[in-house]
Amino acid sequence: QVQLVESGGGLVQPGGSLRLSCAASGSNFFIYDMGWYHQAPGKQRELVATITTGGRTIYADSVKGRFTISRDNARNTVYLQMNSLKPEDTAIYYCNARQNVLKINSWGQGTQVTVSS
């Protein structure tokens, strides 16, 4: 399994921006499809955005046009740029690495994002 460490969460006012980072251990980062998920209190974990090894991206409808996922294979890092944040974006954000052939599905420990005035 790959080890993932998220950073960049915090408290931000509505309309503000944050950039989350997820650093992966090891040397084969390029083989993983990467994703960001969030989980609000009392709710299930939900997809926010994913990016494949080839750079194809998918976004939840609620974040389209506001969030951007990207990856830097040289730095073993995936990013989530979050703009125009809303109170409903408040959640713990988790990074995910997946490689189906090798049956790898790893999660980070999560980083808290709070959007409040």
Secondary structure, DSSP 8 states (H G I E B T S, - for coil): ---EEEE--EEE-TT--EEEEEEE-SS-GGG-EEEEEEE-TTS--EEEEEE-TT--EEE-GGGTTTEEEEEEGGGTEEEEEE-S--GGG-EEEEEEEEETTTTEEEE---EEEEE--
